[in-house]
Amino acid sequence: MYIPYVFKELSRRRARTTTAVLTVAVVVVMLVVSTTVIDAYSSAMYLPFKNTGSDIILQKGTGAAGTNETPIRVPFGKAIFNDSEVSSISSLQHVQDVSKSLILWSFNKTGFVSMEGLEPQSPRGETVGSWVNAGRFIAANDSRSVVLESHFAKFNNLKVGSNLTLNGEPFTVIGTIKVGEGSQVTASNAYIPLSEAQRIGNVSGYDQLYVKIDSLANEGTVKTGLSGVDAAIISISGSSIGASIGNLANIYDEFRLLGIGMLLLIALLIVFKVNAMGLIERRRDIALLQSVGWTQRDITTQIAAEIMVQTVLGFIVGAAISAGIVTALGSVSIQAPSLGLESSTTTITMPLTLSAVTVGSYFILVCAVSLLVSYLLARRAAKIKPSENLRSL
């Protein structure tokens, strides 16, 4: 009895149906698009660390490092970690692994070269090794061997088998890499074994550490522990990049539920208003249904079914529009500082994608709001006596 009448009413009152459907669609677009954009923005800040083999990158900002005038030097302003400090950091609660690295700058007649000495078997080394697109990656026992970033190699007309002069010594190019998505913030021009970097740089320690922790939720605890090891330690992570570009994601995380609640409240009020006006127009029809024997339950079910159908149609339209908007926007980008060259920045891009979980969650929320509205309106309308409905017209 209900289904044929539901679609008959919806098709007969096209203007009211269209208004209700578009109202729900607008609310859905607001919810889905805003959530998708901010989620992508938040993910973009952590993308560099997804492909570095670490969650936190550590440096020290004090000391005399970088003041010498040799062709190979530690970058200006970076101090050295010793083995004792590395051991203390490794023993901190929630720290799972620490990869040691030595960043060096080379100034010679052929130009500037940024290089990183690392341990090939460490998480950081394995991550960089996975980027190899020609030749092979360095091994711990390699001597005078270097792997080059592909753009640097192309710009300098270098390829596998060529020689690159570092500190007056010829290093054989054994491979090239294409830096992983987002990891440009930690990229160098050249990669050599850590022992080789320490030898040509005349450095016994490390100036950059890559730390993996058990959960990002424990990042604050780890950073507190780091300050106890050395107050001069500088920690860089997705959250610190977020702080440097305005804390938008942090604000979003704090007020996300409040924002969603406000949008749903607005949706409830709008849907209530649109459908309430529609029921006022239909009081004569409701009176006629009552006069031919429809019970209060029949009328309540009928009206609720109509509103729910409008809601589902509106959600489908809204989701389709949201998909079009997300596709048109394409991606979001943020500017993050490069850790290899402190004065430079790199653009991190995160494609916008609709999450099935997000869409499904909002479908449940919107339907719940609509069900509440339809029940309240339908029950109220069904309780009115036929004579009152007819008298009001």
C-alpha positions, 0 to 999 in steps of 0.5 A: 500500500505504501510504496506505490503511494510514496512514489506517486506523491513524490512525482506529483509534487515535483517542486517540493520533492526537488527542494527537499532532495537538493537541501539534503544534497547541499548538506552532504556536499558541505560535509563530504568535501570539507572533510575530504579536503582537511583530511588530505591536508592533514595527511600531506603533512605526514607524507614526508615521514611515510617515505623516510623510514621514520616518524621523527627526524632529529638534529642538533642546532648548537655547536661549532659544526659547519664553521670550517672551510674545508671542501666537505663540511657539516651543514651550518648550524648542525651539531653532532650526535655521539654514540652515547646520545644515540644509545640514550635516544634508542632506549627511550620509551616508545622508540622502536628504531634509530637510523643514523645519518651524516649529512654533508655539503661539498663545495668544489669547482664542479659546484655544490653537492649535498650528500647523505651517508647512511647505513644501507641495512637501517630502516632509512637505508632500506627506504632510500634503497627502494627508490633505485631506478637504475643500477644498484644501491650502496652496500655497507662495505662499498668504497668510493661508491655513490648513488645519485638522485636522478635529476641531479645525475641528469643535470650533471650528465652523470650515469651509472659508471661515471665518476663524481669527485668528492673531496678530491676523490673519484667516486663511482656512480653505481646507481640512481634513485627517484625520490619517493613521493613527498620525501623531497624534504629529506632528499640529497644529491648523493648517497654514500655509506655512512663510514665513507661519509665520516671518513671524507668529512672527518666526522666521528658522529652523526648529524641527523637521526631518523626515529621510528616510534610505536605510535604517533599518539606517543610522539609528545612523550618521545619528544619530552624524553628527547629534551632530557637527553639534550635540550639542544635536540630539534625534532621534526615531524608531521605535527611540527610541519603542521605548526609551521604552516598555521596549525590548521590541521590541529584546529580541525582535529580539535573541533571536527566533531563540533563542526560536524555536529553543527552541520548536522544541526543545520541539516536537521533544522532545514530538513524539518522546515522543508518537510513541515511546509510540505505537510501543511500543504498536504493536510487536506490529503491527510484528512482524506486518508484518515476518512477512508480508514488509514490509521495513525500508524499507516500515515506515519509510515507513509510520510516517513517513507516519503522523507526517507526516499527524498533523503536517500535521493538527496544523498546520492545527488550530494555524493555525486556532486562531491565526487565531481568537486573533489575530482575538479580540485585534484589535490591539496599542497603544502610548503614544507622546509627542506631538511637538507638545505635549511633555506629551501622549501619543497611542495608536498602534494596529496591527491584528494580521494573520497573515502568510502568510510567517510561517505558511509558514515555520513550516509548513516548520520544524515539518514538518522537525522532524516529519520528523526525529523520524519518520525516527529513530523509524521506522528504530529500530522497523523494525530490531528483529527480529520475535521481539524485538517479540513477546517485549517484549509 
